[in-house]
Amino acid sequence: MKHAGPQTLERIAPLLTELRARAGLRETRPGVFSLKSRSFLHFHDDPAGVFADVRFSDEFVRMCVTSASEQADLIERIDDCLSTVETRSSGKQRGKKRCGE
């Protein structure tokens, strides 16, 4: 599965806009995001659709993001992840595995 090119990134432009608005995520290249100093999210194009590889823990998870509902699911999971990271950073939780790390 090849990394998403400019045409694919244009197809998911609203999703990318949403991701760019998330504090904590940094777009290192078009469609490639890091969380803190670690690779967190990138996209692939495939005949079956558009896919996101997201690092919610030690391994990347592949999620289909072709449809609006799939993109909403991705945003929801990322928001949950970022909330966990923010809570960890403020020192309120201990012993829980960090999202994206």
NUGU-105284 format. One record per atom (N, C-alpha, C): residue number from 1; residue in three letters; x, y, z. Coordinates in steps of 0.05 Angstrom, whole numbers, plus 32768, in hexadecimal, padded with zeros to 4 digits. Layout:
BEGIN
<rec num="NUM" residuo="ALA" x="X" y="Y" z="Z"/>
...
END
This chain:
BEGIN
<rec num="1" residuo="MET" x="8011" y="7FE9" z="8000"/>
<rec num="1" residuo="MET" x="8000" y="8000" z="8000"/>
<rec num="1" residuo="MET" x="8012" y="8019" z="8000"/>
<rec num="2" residuo="LYS" x="800E" y="802A" z="7FED"/>
<rec num="2" residuo="LYS" x="801F" y="8042" z="7FEA"/>
<rec num="2" residuo="LYS" x="8015" y="8059" z="7FFC"/>
<rec num="3" residuo="HIS" x="8028" y="806A" z="8004"/>
<rec num="3" residuo="HIS" x="8021" y="8082" z="8013"/>
<rec num="3" residuo="HIS" x="8010" y="8094" z="8002"/>
<rec num="4" residuo="ALA" x="7FFE" y="80A2" z="800F"/>
<rec num="4" residuo="ALA" x="7FEC" y="80B4" z="8001"/>
<rec num="4" residuo="ALA" x="7FFA" y="80CA" z="7FF2"/>
<rec num="5" residuo="GLY" x="7FF3" y="80CE" z="7FD9"/>
<rec num="5" residuo="GLY" x="7FFE" y="80E3" z="7FC9"/>
<rec num="5" residuo="GLY" x="7FEC" y="80FC" z="7FCA"/>
<rec num="6" residuo="PRO" x="7FF3" y="8110" z="7FBB"/>
<rec num="6" residuo="PRO" x="7FE4" y="812A" z="7FBB"/>
<rec num="6" residuo="PRO" x="7FC6" y="8127" z="7FB5"/>
<rec num="7" residuo="GLN" x="7FC0" y="8116" z="7FA1"/>
<rec num="7" residuo="GLN" x="7FA3" y="8112" z="7F9A"/>
<rec num="7" residuo="GLN" x="7F93" y="8106" z="7FB1"/>
<rec num="8" residuo="THR" x="7F9F" y="80F3" z="7FBE"/>
<rec num="8" residuo="THR" x="7F91" y="80E6" z="7FD5"/>
<rec num="8" residuo="THR" x="7F8F" y="80FA" z="7FEC"/>
<rec num="9" residuo="LEU" x="7FA4" y="8109" z="7FF1"/>
<rec num="9" residuo="LEU" x="7FA2" y="811D" z="8007"/>
<rec num="9" residuo="LEU" x="7F8D" y="8132" z="8001"/>
<rec num="10" residuo="GLU" x="7F8A" y="8139" z="7FE8"/>
<rec num="10" residuo="GLU" x="7F75" y="814C" z="7FE0"/>
<rec num="10" residuo="GLU" x="7F59" y="8140" z="7FE6"/>
<rec num="11" residuo="ARG" x="7F56" y="8126" z="7FE1"/>
<rec num="11" residuo="ARG" x="7F3C" y="8118" z="7FE7"/>
<rec num="11" residuo="ARG" x="7F35" y="8119" z="8004"/>
<rec num="12" residuo="ILE" x="7F49" y="811A" z="8016"/>
<rec num="12" residuo="ILE" x="7F44" y="811A" z="8033"/>
<rec num="12" residuo="ILE" x="7F4B" y="8135" z="803F"/>
<rec num="13" residuo="ALA" x="7F49" y="814A" z="802F"/>
<rec num="13" residuo="ALA" x="7F51" y="8165" z="8038"/>
<rec num="13" residuo="ALA" x="7F41" y="816D" z="8052"/>
<rec num="14" residuo="PRO" x="7F27" y="8169" z="8053"/>
<rec num="14" residuo="PRO" x="7F19" y="8171" z="806C"/>
<rec num="14" residuo="PRO" x="7F24" y="8162" z="8085"/>
<rec num="15" residuo="LEU" x="7F2B" y="8149" z="8082"/>
<rec num="15" residuo="LEU" x="7F36" y="8139" z="8098"/>
<rec num="15" residuo="LEU" x="7F51" y="8145" z="80A0"/>
<rec num="16" residuo="LEU" x="7F62" y="814C" z="808D"/>
<rec num="16" residuo="LEU" x="7F7C" y="8157" z="8093"/>
<rec num="16" residuo="LEU" x="7F79" y="8172" z="80A1"/>
<rec num="17" residuo="THR" x="7F65" y="8182" z="8099"/>
<rec num="17" residuo="THR" x="7F60" y="819B" z="80A7"/>
<rec num="17" residuo="THR" x="7F59" y="8197" z="80C4"/>
<rec num="18" residuo="GLU" x="7F48" y="8183" z="80C9"/>
<rec num="18" residuo="GLU" x="7F41" y="817C" z="80E5"/>
<rec num="18" residuo="GLU" x="7F5A" y="8173" z="80F5"/>
<rec num="19" residuo="LEU" x="7F6B" y="8163" z="80E9"/>
<rec num="19" residuo="LEU" x="7F83" y="815A" z="80F6"/>
<rec num="19" residuo="LEU" x="7F96" y="8170" z="80FC"/>
<rec num="20" residuo="ARG" x="7F99" y="8183" z="80E9"/>
<rec num="20" residuo="ARG" x="7FAB" y="8199" z="80ED"/>
<rec num="20" residuo="ARG" x="7FA2" y="81AB" z="8104"/>
<rec num="21" residuo="ALA" x="7F89" y="81AB" z="810B"/>
<rec num="21" residuo="ALA" x="7F7E" y="81BB" z="8121"/>
<rec num="21" residuo="ALA" x="7F83" y="81AF" z="813C"/>
<rec num="22" residuo="ARG" x="7F8C" y="8195" z="813D"/>
<rec num="22" residuo="ARG" x="7F90" y="8188" z="8157"/>
<rec num="22" residuo="ARG" x="7FAB" y="8190" z="8163"/>
<rec num="23" residuo="ALA" x="7FA9" y="819B" z="817B"/>
<rec num="23" residuo="ALA" x="7FC1" y="81A3" z="818A"/>
<rec num="23" residuo="ALA" x="7FD1" y="8189" z="8190"/>
<rec num="24" residuo="GLY" x="7FEA" y="818A" z="818E"/>
<rec num="24" residuo="GLY" x="7FFB" y="8173" z="8194"/>
<rec num="24" residuo="GLY" x="8003" y="8164" z="817B"/>
<rec num="25" residuo="LEU" x="7FF4" y="8165" z="8165"/>
<rec num="25" residuo="LEU" x="7FFC" y="8159" z="814C"/>
<rec num="25" residuo="LEU" x="800C" y="816D" z="813C"/>
<rec num="26" residuo="ARG" x="8021" y="8163" z="812F"/>
<rec num="26" residuo="ARG" x="8031" y="8173" z="811E"/>
<rec num="26" residuo="ARG" x="8033" y="8166" z="8103"/>
<rec num="27" residuo="GLU" x="802D" y="8174" z="80EE"/>
<rec num="27" residuo="GLU" x="802F" y="816A" z="80D3"/>
<rec num="27" residuo="GLU" x="804B" y="816D" z="80C9"/>
<rec num="28" residuo="THR" x="805A" y="8157" z="80C7"/>
<rec num="28" residuo="THR" x="8076" y="8158" z="80BF"/>
<rec num="28" residuo="THR" x="8079" y="8159" z="80A0"/>
<rec num="29" residuo="ARG" x="8066" y="814D" z="8092"/>
<rec num="29" residuo="ARG" x="8064" y="814E" z="8075"/>
<rec num="29" residuo="ARG" x="8047" y="814D" z="806F"/>
<rec num="30" residuo="PRO" x="803E" y="8155" z="8057"/>
<rec num="30" residuo="PRO" x="8022" y="8154" z="8051"/>
<rec num="30" residuo="PRO" x="8016" y="8138" z="8057"/>
<rec num="31" residuo="GLY" x="8003" y="8137" z="806A"/>
<rec num="31" residuo="GLY" x="7FF5" y="811E" z="8070"/>
<rec num="31" residuo="GLY" x="8004" y="810C" z="8083"/>
<rec num="32" residuo="VAL" x="801A" y="8115" z="808E"/>
<rec num="32" residuo="VAL" x="802A" y="8106" z="80A1"/>
<rec num="32" residuo="VAL" x="802D" y="8116" z="80BB"/>
<rec num="33" residuo="PHE" x="8023" y="810A" z="80D1"/>
<rec num="33" residuo="PHE" x="8022" y="8118" z="80EB"/>
<rec num="33" residuo="PHE" x="8032" y="810A" z="8100"/>
<rec num="34" residuo="SER" x="803E" y="811A" z="8112"/>
<rec num="34" residuo="SER" x="804C" y="810F" z="8129"/>
<rec num="34" residuo="SER" x="803E" y="8118" z="8142"/>
<rec num="35" residuo="LEU" x="8042" y="8109" z="8158"/>
<rec num="35" residuo="LEU" x="8038" y="8110" z="8172"/>
<rec num="35" residuo="LEU" x="8050" y="8110" z="8184"/>
<rec num="36" residuo="LYS" x="8056" y="8127" z="8190"/>
<rec num="36" residuo="LYS" x="806F" y="812B" z="819F"/>
<rec num="36" residuo="LYS" x="8085" y="8126" z="818A"/>
<rec num="37" residuo="SER" x="8097" y="8115" z="818F"/>
<rec num="37" residuo="SER" x="80AE" y="8111" z="817C"/>
<rec num="37" residuo="SER" x="80AB" y="80F7" z="816C"/>
<rec num="38" residuo="ARG" x="8093" y="80EB" z="816D"/>
<rec num="38" residuo="ARG" x="8090" y="80D1" z="8160"/>
<rec num="38" residuo="ARG" x="807C" y="80D1" z="8149"/>
<rec num="39" residuo="SER" x="8081" y="80C2" z="8135"/>
<rec num="39" residuo="SER" x="806F" y="80BF" z="811F"/>
<rec num="39" residuo="SER" x="8054" y="80B5" z="8129"/>
<rec num="40" residuo="PHE" x="803E" y="80C2" z="8121"/>
<rec num="40" residuo="PHE" x="8024" y="80BB" z="812C"/>
<rec num="40" residuo="PHE" x="800F" y="80B3" z="8117"/>
<rec num="41" residuo="LEU" x="800F" y="80C0" z="8100"/>
<rec num="41" residuo="LEU" x="7FFA" y="80BC" z="80ED"/>
<rec num="41" residuo="LEU" x="8004" y="80C2" z="80D1"/>
<rec num="42" residuo="HIS" x="7FFC" y="80B0" z="80BE"/>
<rec num="42" residuo="HIS" x="8001" y="80B5" z="80A2"/>
<rec num="42" residuo="HIS" x="7FEB" y="80A6" z="8092"/>
<rec num="43" residuo="PHE" x="7FEA" y="80AC" z="8078"/>
<rec num="43" residuo="PHE" x="7FD4" y="80A1" z="8068"/>
<rec num="43" residuo="PHE" x="7FDF" y="8091" z="8051"/>
<rec num="44" residuo="HIS" x="7FCF" y="807E" z="8048"/>
<rec num="44" residuo="HIS" x="7FD5" y="806D" z="8031"/>
<rec num="44" residuo="HIS" x="7FBE" y="806D" z="801E"/>
<rec num="45" residuo="ASP" x="7FC5" y="8069" z="8004"/>
<rec num="45" residuo="ASP" x="7FB0" y="8067" z="7FEF"/>
<rec num="45" residuo="ASP" x="7FB1" y="804B" z="7FE5"/>
<rec num="46" residuo="ASP" x="7F9A" y="803F" z="7FE1"/>
<rec num="46" residuo="ASP" x="7F97" y="8024" z="7FD8"/>
<rec num="46" residuo="ASP" x="7F7E" y="8022" z="7FC7"/>
<rec num="47" residuo="PRO" x="7F7D" y="800F" z="7FB4"/>
<rec num="47" residuo="PRO" x="7F64" y="800C" z="7FA5"/>
<rec num="47" residuo="PRO" x="7F4B" y="8008" z="7FB6"/>
<rec num="48" residuo="ALA" x="7F4F" y="7FFE" z="7FCE"/>
<rec num="48" residuo="ALA" x="7F39" y="7FFA" z="7FE1"/>
<rec num="48" residuo="ALA" x="7F30" y="8013" z="7FEF"/>
<rec num="49" residuo="GLY" x="7F40" y="8029" z="7FEE"/>
<rec num="49" residuo="GLY" x="7F39" y="8042" z="7FFB"/>
<rec num="49" residuo="GLY" x="7F51" y="8050" z="8007"/>
<rec num="50" residuo="VAL" x="7F4C" y="8063" z="8018"/>
<rec num="50" residuo="VAL" x="7F61" y="8072" z="8025"/>
<rec num="50" residuo="VAL" x="7F63" y="8067" z="8042"/>
<rec num="51" residuo="PHE" x="7F7B" y="8063" z="804B"/>
<rec num="51" residuo="PHE" x="7F80" y="8058" z="8065"/>
<rec num="51" residuo="PHE" x="7F93" y="806A" z="8075"/>
<rec num="52" residuo="ALA" x="7F8E" y="806A" z="808F"/>
<rec num="52" residuo="ALA" x="7FA0" y="8078" z="80A2"/>
<rec num="52" residuo="ALA" x="7FAE" y="8064" z="80B3"/>
<rec num="53" residuo="ASP" x="7FC8" y="8067" z="80B7"/>
<rec num="53" residuo="ASP" x="7FD7" y="8058" z="80CA"/>
<rec num="53" residuo="ASP" x="7FDC" y="806B" z="80E2"/>
<rec num="54" residuo="VAL" x="7FD1" y="8063" z="80F9"/>
<rec num="54" residuo="VAL" x="7FD3" y="8073" z="8111"/>
<rec num="54" residuo="VAL" x="7FE0" y="8063" z="8128"/>
<rec num="55" residuo="ARG" x="7FF2" y="8070" z="8136"/>
<rec num="55" residuo="ARG" x="8000" y="8063" z="814C"/>
<rec num="55" residuo="ARG" x="7FF1" y="806B" z="8166"/>
<rec num="56" residuo="PHE" x="7FDE" y="8059" z="816E"/>
<rec num="56" residuo="PHE" x="7FD0" y="805D" z="8187"/>
<rec num="56" residuo="PHE" x="7FDF" y="8051" z="819E"/>
<rec num="57" residuo="SER" x="7FF1" y="803F" z="8199"/>
<rec num="57" residuo="SER" x="8002" y="8033" z="81AD"/>
<rec num="57" residuo="SER" x="801D" y="802E" z="81A0"/>
<rec num="58" residuo="ASP" x="8029" y="8017" z="81A6"/>
<rec num="58" residuo="ASP" x="8044" y="8012" z="819A"/>
<rec num="58" residuo="ASP" x="8043" y="800C" z="817C"/>
<rec num="59" residuo="GLU" x="802D" y="8001" z="8173"/>
<rec num="59" residuo="GLU" x="802A" y="7FF9" z="8157"/>
<rec num="59" residuo="GLU" x="8016" y="800C" z="8148"/>
<rec num="60" residuo="PHE" x="801A" y="800E" z="812E"/>
<rec num="60" residuo="PHE" x="8006" y="801D" z="811E"/>
<rec num="60" residuo="PHE" x="7FEE" y="800C" z="811A"/>
<rec num="61" residuo="VAL" x="7FD7" y="8019" z="8119"/>
<rec num="61" residuo="VAL" x="7FBD" y="800D" z="8113"/>
<rec num="61" residuo="VAL" x="7FB4" y="8019" z="80F9"/>
<rec num="62" residuo="ARG" x="7FAB" y="8008" z="80E6"/>
<rec num="62" residuo="ARG" x="7FA1" y="8011" z="80CC"/>
<rec num="62" residuo="ARG" x="7F83" y="8014" z="80CE"/>
<rec num="63" residuo="MET" x="7F7A" y="802C" z="80C6"/>
<rec num="63" residuo="MET" x="7F5D" y="8032" z="80C5"/>
<rec num="63" residuo="MET" x="7F55" y="803C" z="80AA"/>
<rec num="64" residuo="CYS" x="7F3F" y="8032" z="80A0"/>
<rec num="64" residuo="CYS" x="7F34" y="803D" z="8087"/>
<rec num="64" residuo="CYS" x="7F28" y="8058" z="808C"/>
<rec num="65" residuo="VAL" x="7F2E" y="806C" z="807C"/>
<rec num="65" residuo="VAL" x="7F24" y="8087" z="807F"/>
<rec num="65" residuo="VAL" x="7F19" y="8092" z="8065"/>
<rec num="66" residuo="THR" x="7F0D" y="8080" z="8055"/>
<rec num="66" residuo="THR" x="7F02" y="8089" z="803B"/>
<rec num="66" residuo="THR" x="7EE8" y="8099" z="803F"/>
<rec num="67" residuo="SER" x="7ED7" y="8090" z="8050"/>
<rec num="67" residuo="SER" x="7EBD" y="809D" z="8054"/>
<rec num="67" residuo="SER" x="7EBE" y="80B2" z="806A"/>
<rec num="68" residuo="ALA" x="7EAA" y="80C3" z="806A"/>
<rec num="68" residuo="ALA" x="7EA8" y="80D8" z="807F"/>
<rec num="68" residuo="ALA" x="7EA5" y="80CB" z="809B"/>
<rec num="69" residuo="SER" x="7E95" y="80B6" z="809D"/>
<rec num="69" residuo="SER" x="7E92" y="80A9" z="80B7"/>
<rec num="69" residuo="SER" x="7EAC" y="809C" z="80C1"/>
<rec num="70" residuo="GLU" x="7EBB" y="8091" z="80AE"/>
<rec num="70" residuo="GLU" x="7ED5" y="8085" z="80B6"/>
<rec num="70" residuo="GLU" x="7EE8" y="809B" z="80BF"/>
<rec num="71" residuo="GLN" x="7EE7" y="80B2" z="80B2"/>
<rec num="71" residuo="GLN" x="7EF8" y="80C8" z="80B9"/>
<rec num="71" residuo="GLN" x="7EF0" y="80D3" z="80D5"/>
<rec num="72" residuo="ALA" x="7ED6" y="80D4" z="80DA"/>
<rec num="72" residuo="ALA" x="7ECC" y="80DC" z="80F5"/>
<rec num="72" residuo="ALA" x="7ED6" y="80C9" z="810A"/>
<rec num="73" residuo="ASP" x="7ED6" y="80AF" z="8105"/>
<rec num="73" residuo="ASP" x="7EDF" y="809B" z="8118"/>
<rec num="73" residuo="ASP" x="7EFD" y="80A0" z="811E"/>
<rec num="74" residuo="LEU" x="7F0C" y="80A6" z="8109"/>
<rec num="74" residuo="LEU" x="7F29" y="80AB" z="810D"/>
<rec num="74" residuo="LEU" x="7F2D" y="80C3" z="811F"/>
<rec num="75" residuo="ILE" x="7F1F" y="80D9" z="8119"/>
<rec num="75" residuo="ILE" x="7F21" y="80F1" z="8129"/>
<rec num="75" residuo="ILE" x="7F1A" y="80EC" z="8146"/>
<rec num="76" residuo="GLU" x="7F05" y="80DD" z="814A"/>
<rec num="76" residuo="GLU" x="7EFC" y="80D6" z="8166"/>
<rec num="76" residuo="GLU" x="7F12" y="80C7" z="8175"/>
<rec num="77" residuo="ARG" x="7F1E" y="80B3" z="8168"/>
<rec num="77" residuo="ARG" x="7F33" y="80A3" z="8175"/>
<rec num="77" residuo="ARG" x="7F4C" y="80B4" z="817A"/>
<rec num="78" residuo="ILE" x="7F52" y="80C6" z="8167"/>
<rec num="78" residuo="ILE" x="7F69" y="80D7" z="816B"/>
<rec num="78" residuo="ILE" x="7F64" y="80EB" z="8182"/>
<rec num="79" residuo="ASP" x="7F4C" y="80F6" z="8183"/>
<rec num="79" residuo="ASP" x="7F46" y="8108" z="8199"/>
<rec num="79" residuo="ASP" x="7F48" y="80FA" z="81B4"/>
<rec num="80" residuo="ASP" x="7F3E" y="80E1" z="81B5"/>
<rec num="80" residuo="ASP" x="7F41" y="80D1" z="81CE"/>
<rec num="80" residuo="ASP" x="7F5E" y="80CE" z="81D5"/>
<rec num="81" residuo="CYS" x="7F6E" y="80C8" z="81C1"/>
<rec num="81" residuo="CYS" x="7F8B" y="80C3" z="81C5"/>
<rec num="81" residuo="CYS" x="7F98" y="80DD" z="81CF"/>
<rec num="82" residuo="LEU" x="7F92" y="80F3" z="81C2"/>
<rec num="82" residuo="LEU" x="7F9E" y="810D" z="81CA"/>
<rec num="82" residuo="LEU" x="7F96" y="8115" z="81E6"/>
<rec num="83" residuo="SER" x="7F7D" y="810F" z="81ED"/>
<rec num="83" residuo="SER" x="7F74" y="8114" z="8208"/>
<rec num="83" residuo="SER" x="7F84" y="8104" z="821C"/>
<rec num="84" residuo="THR" x="7F8A" y="80EB" z="8216"/>
<rec num="84" residuo="THR" x="7F9A" y="80DB" z="8228"/>
<rec num="84" residuo="THR" x="7FB6" y="80E6" z="822B"/>
<rec num="85" residuo="VAL" x="7FC2" y="80EF" z="8215"/>
<rec num="85" residuo="VAL" x="7FDC" y="80FA" z="8215"/>
<rec num="85" residuo="VAL" x="7FDC" y="8114" z="8226"/>
<rec num="86" residuo="GLU" x="7FC8" y="8125" z="8223"/>
<rec num="86" residuo="GLU" x="7FC6" y="813E" z="8232"/>
<rec num="86" residuo="GLU" x="7FC3" y="8138" z="8250"/>
<rec num="87" residuo="THR" x="7FB3" y="8124" z="8257"/>
<rec num="87" residuo="THR" x="7FB0" y="811C" z="8273"/>
<rec num="87" residuo="THR" x="7FCA" y="8112" z="827E"/>
<rec num="88" residuo="ARG" x="7FD8" y="8102" z="826F"/>
<rec num="88" residuo="ARG" x="7FF2" y="80F7" z="8278"/>
<rec num="88" residuo="ARG" x="8006" y="810E" z="827C"/>
<rec num="89" residuo="SER" x="8006" y="8121" z="826A"/>
<rec num="89" residuo="SER" x="8018" y="8138" z="826C"/>
<rec num="89" residuo="SER" x="8013" y="8149" z="8285"/>
<rec num="90" residuo="SER" x="7FFA" y="814A" z="828D"/>
<rec num="90" residuo="SER" x="7FF4" y="815A" z="82A5"/>
<rec num="90" residuo="SER" x="7FF9" y="814A" z="82BF"/>
<rec num="91" residuo="GLY" x="8000" y="8131" z="82BC"/>
<rec num="91" residuo="GLY" x="8007" y="8120" z="82D3"/>
<rec num="91" residuo="GLY" x="7FEF" y="8116" z="82E3"/>
<rec num="92" residuo="LYS" x="7FD7" y="8116" z="82D7"/>
<rec num="92" residuo="LYS" x="7FC0" y="810D" z="82E6"/>
<rec num="92" residuo="LYS" x="7FBC" y="80EF" z="82E6"/>
<rec num="93" residuo="GLN" x="7FC8" y="80E1" z="82D3"/>
<rec num="93" residuo="GLN" x="7FC5" y="80C4" z="82D2"/>
<rec num="93" residuo="GLN" x="7FE1" y="80B7" z="82D2"/>
<rec num="94" residuo="ARG" x="7FE3" y="80A1" z="82DF"/>
<rec num="94" residuo="ARG" x="7FFC" y="8092" z="82E0"/>
<rec num="94" residuo="ARG" x="7FF7" y="8076" z="82D8"/>
<rec num="95" residuo="GLY" x="800A" y="806A" z="82CB"/>
<rec num="95" residuo="GLY" x="8009" y="804D" z="82C5"/>
<rec num="95" residuo="GLY" x="7FFA" y="8047" z="82AB"/>
<rec num="96" residuo="LYS" x="7FED" y="805A" z="829F"/>
<rec num="96" residuo="LYS" x="7FDE" y="8054" z="8286"/>
<rec num="96" residuo="LYS" x="7FF1" y="8058" z="826F"/>
<rec num="97" residuo="LYS" x="7FEF" y="8046" z="825C"/>
<rec num="97" residuo="LYS" x="8000" y="8047" z="8244"/>
<rec num="97" residuo="LYS" x="7FFB" y="8061" z="8234"/>
<rec num="98" residuo="ARG" x="8010" y="806E" z="822C"/>
<rec num="98" residuo="ARG" x="800D" y="8087" z="821D"/>
<rec num="98" residuo="ARG" x="8004" y="8082" z="8201"/>
<rec num="99" residuo="CYS" x="7FF3" y="8092" z="81F7"/>
<rec num="99" residuo="CYS" x="7FEA" y="8090" z="81DC"/>
<rec num="99" residuo="CYS" x="8000" y="809B" z="81C9"/>
<rec num="100" residuo="GLY" x="8006" y="808D" z="81B5"/>
<rec num="100" residuo="GLY" x="8019" y="8096" z="81A1"/>
<rec num="100" residuo="GLY" x="8036" y="8094" z="81AA"/>
<rec num="101" residuo="GLU" x="803B" y="8089" z="81C2"/>
<rec num="101" residuo="GLU" x="8056" y="8086" z="81CB"/>
<rec num="101" residuo="GLU" x="805C" y="8069" z="81D1"/>
END
